[in-house]
Amino acid sequence: MPEQQAGSNSPNLSSDEQEQAAQHSTPQALVIHEIVREEGEAAMERTAPALIWSALAAGLSMGFSFLVQSILESALPESSWRGLVSSFGYTIGFVFVILGRQQLFTESTLTAVLPVLTRRDLATLLKTFRLWSIVLVFNLIGTVIFASILQIQGVFAPEVGAALAKVAQTPLTGSFGVTVVRGMFAGWLIALMVWLLPSARSARLLTILLITYTVAVSKLSHVIAGSVEASYAVMIGSASVSDYFLVFLVPTFIGNMIGGISLVAIVNHAAIAPEITSLPQRQEAKAAERA
């Protein structure tokens, strides 16, 4: 049985009141699915230059998560709650990227997968691979550029520089398997955030803050946000290039993909698939009723 909009069948409401109630109700799961799928379809149809510049902007914006978290870290006293407060800085880059409609790779583990699951054709799959490859590469390039800008001496206070060096070690602290699991949880949460945003409405900012704060305070691994930190660690000599790829990038990428695709995209699509399949029959039934 498909979900009903709030008040749509209420005998106590006029048609105008029923419409008003529907506007204030939570969107049906099928509606959310289609909003997210259409975002993925639109992203896949964008030209390569548009994707490149948007992805580059997102990579640069994500650098502010690293910077603001480090600034807060440097301003707080040594205490057991220091990380709980400084983790709020991690949310800033995500706010800039998501509200600025910039192209972030981990969002596309949901938005670009739903069209593939719905259409199930080779053309859509190839468009998805094209989107992922462009966005991931230029997200990462943006993070490296931001990390290199942070190397300019005298811009920030010495204590901020020390905090940057400390925070930069975060994505490099786990074994390969541990980082995969951390990445899985991060990919899960970011894809879940994308799924929640259509129904969040005026609470979009709060939704972004809460979910990305959870990623930060849990010290989970995000392939783009963590790339700024890991790149910075390589540039100051506290990590090697092989550490960047083998300790951080590869396991985090695998984990983010598992979390975003398997735990959110496939599961949520499976919950909606019966409604999508039965849609033509329901449309015919409604047409018959109107006739």
Order of alpha helices (4+ residues) and beta strands (2+ residues): alpha-alpha-alpha-alpha-alpha-alpha-alpha-alpha-alpha-alpha-alpha-alpha-alpha-alpha
